[in-house]
Amino acid sequence: MTGLLEVEGLVAGYAGAPVLHGLDLSLPAGSVTAVLGANGAGKTTLLRTLSGLIRPRAGQITFDGRDIGGTAVERIVQAGMAHVPEHGGVIVELTVEENLRLGGLWRTDKTDVEKATAEVYDLFPPLAARRGALGQQLSGGERQMLAIGRALVARPRLLLLDEPSLGLAPRITAHIMSMLRQLADASGLTVLIVEQNVRAALSVAETGVVISLGRVVTRTDADRLLGDEAIRHAYLGF
Amino acid sequence: MDRFVTLTFDGLTHGAIYAAFALALVLIWRGTRVVNFAQGQMALAAAYICYTVDLETGSYWLGLAAAVVAGLLIGVIVERSVMKRVAHTAPLTAIVVALGITLVIQAILGMIYGVQNRRFPVPFSQVAIQVHGLPLFSPFDIFIYVVVAVILIGIGLLFTRTPIGLRMRAAAFAPETARLLGVNVSRVLTFGWALAAGVGALSSVLIIPTAGFIYPTAMDLVFVSAFTAAVIGGLDSPVGAVVGGLALGLVLSYASGYLSSNVTSMAVLVLLVVVLLVRPSGLFTSSAERRV
């Protein structure tokens, strides 16, 4: 079966130094997948390439049946992919409301943007209470909620999350992870999480993909991955 | 006291224009981290368009509109053809390129119009209205206040109340995040350059008549003054640009009135050096130096 996102033989990286070396990946629609690996494995580079921030040197990225390799970032966003970068990328000089508005600015259906914004406030009540607060006045957890909420205002079909648990208390991390699971179950949203916090990521994902040195080492069920001591020792450090 | 009042009104008139011009510099700086050293000459080119259209048609208002349109177009052309290509290079490269554009425009204007002074048109009398025998401001000064107020309020509303303003702020503060949210940052930057050049053009049409004539270096001191105003207020702060512009206008007016008109140029440069030494980030910028 063809997935919502299909990646084949992806080669990408930074000025003269490829980080991804022929990476393959398939994400079924409505799935939650965790991409795991040590520092420098290529996890962030993978997300940045998928969302168009890095131009692939070779390989193919197919999103919803369309080849999007080399497509401009804003076109990919409009095609239905949202990327929440490491640390969330909340624009701290803007208010909560402005950050959320920005998420749906490109959309023509303004009524649905308002509806999506209301849903985000329902999903994250702390944001509703701080609509007029600047991003810099929010806690780490609130910023991450805002970053995810802002991505949801665009009503994406694929949500890319780079280290959503970074710097957050375990309780907040657990809340965010369970919320992602609910979203996937309720709305059919496809989620790709890149995480160092392996247990948190696998607690919500059905599938774990381990990458090392820019290649997929293994792809298996999340439960099985947690139980595979050899893989955990070799690539995940616990 | 009478002299003080007169100098204050004169300072506010010039300061208002410095404020608008400084705002144009801030608009570009916030979006691109480039100080547009070609701003003065770009604005002057637009002012020459105003002069030419007025000369040919006899309509100041047509000339004014043509200058603003020309300013917008010059902004787009400069950004798309040159500045866009040096946006991600070393800061010095953009400065050198901007200075190169200044020289090119200056040479072109010199070739077309010559170096002589030409009387610039004004739509209203420049004779000051007397209040209790005290000359305060002329009808043209009132025109300047109104236009600058419209520019400042218009830009304020644009930034805070419109989608393009939100896009501009997002692109300025976090260009990569803005792209990830579907903002076409490249297009937004071009719009910012056009807007800044349009404001610069309008400012030049307002300030040149205060000296009476247009000539190929007519905006040099104005640019330095506006740059100083922007630095005083903080290059990141539109409010700072306005306050800096008004403050500078007053200081220069007092210096010119109480000391000598010859010290005006020197006073601007001294003030610029002092601000750069004491508080290089400006009075209204809370953040430390930031680079893209």
Contacts between the chains, C-beta under 8 A, distances in Angstrom:
chain1	res1	chain2	res2	distance
A	51	B	180	6.3
A	53	B	176	6.8
A	53	B	179	7.3
A	53	B	180	7.5
A	72	B	184	7.8
A	73	B	179	4.4
A	73	B	180	6.4
A	74	B	179	6.2
A	74	B	182	4.8
A	74	B	183	6.6
A	74	B	184	5.2
A	77	B	180	6.8
A	77	B	181	6.8
A	77	B	182	4.0
A	78	B	182	6.0
A	82	B	180	7.7
A	83	B	180	5.1
A	85	B	176	7.6
A	85	B	177	7.0
A	85	B	180	6.7
A	89	B	174	6.7
A	89	B	176	7.5
A	89	B	177	4.0
A	89	B	180	6.7
A	91	B	169	7.9
A	91	B	170	5.8
A	91	B	173	5.2
A	91	B	174	4.9
A	91	B	177	6.0
A	91	B	178	7.8
A	92	B	173	7.8
A	93	B	169	7.1
A	93	B	173	4.8
A	94	B	166	7.7
A	94	B	169	6.6
A	94	B	170	7.0
A	94	B	173	7.2
A	98	B	166	6.1
A	98	B	169	7.9
A	101	B	166	6.4
A	102	B	166	6.0
A	102	B	167	7.7
A	102	B	170	5.5
A	102	B	178	7.6
A	102	B	181	5.1
A	102	B	183	7.5
A	103	B	181	5.7
A	105	B	163	5.5
A	105	B	166	6.6
A	105	B	167	6.6
A	105	B	181	7.2
A	105	B	182	6.8
A	105	B	183	7.1
A	106	B	181	7.7
A	106	B	182	3.7
A	106	B	183	7.5
A	150	B	181	7.0
A	154	B	181	7.5
A	154	B	182	6.9
